């Protein structure tokens, strides 16, 4: 349950409500919302307490979350949508569509630097690159690890872009922080790795949380709830396609949930049509559809020579194609935003 106080409720009245709940063994969390005090009630209310709260002149509304266990991710927990801050970049409503681009894998210092220059020239806002790669086959390229993080960060700094990379292991959090990785990505396969979610939440960095390939929206938002419960308020959701009966494409891009997420959560949403489709020629069209459906950002992969990419070459855009995607996203987000 979420308790929404009237605007202008005095602070003492709010702390009285918090104390009353605490004395009854009920935990609460205060929303960062500035316009009015909002409390998420984490535990079940004991008998009689609900009536007592209902009688309070300070509580305007007792909102039920869209799904039972949602609390801090709930739309009702914040009147204002969350705008995630990554350096100078802003991801969320009211800001231009954020484009995250770069190679699937960091493939060496010179290559990632060249890629970064082309991504920057194309107008993208954040450089991506995998250093720890979750590959289906153990024989496929696994990434350069910490050295890859260092090369990615150096490339980002050289062109003035923040960087994002996937973290697969809770033990790697200090390495990501030490290397200055600006945004930590939780990949689709780790969406419900709760130990990882808890560790990443404490890293004090923005997090991009990909939807699991077989995860419902409820499971996905509860994974985001883990991050928020752990103290991370800067969470970006990323739809990257789900596994269906269809085999013509790598996954099936689920844009249906974009307007639904707007109703259920205040968190911003980015769409990754590259991993959803797996086919580079489909990506520009899917980018347009994503922005039209309300995406706050796009995540795509770029390679200068896709034929020799060490991973995901078939879904890599060329720099010129990225430039077109960025230009169209800017126009469409101003039209629909
Ligand atoms: Mn990839």
Boltz pocket constraint, residues with backbone or C-beta under 6 A from the ligand:
constraints:
  - pocket:
      binder: B
      contacts: [[A, 104], [A, 105], [A, 275], [A, 301], [A, 311], [A, 312]]
      max_distance: 6.0
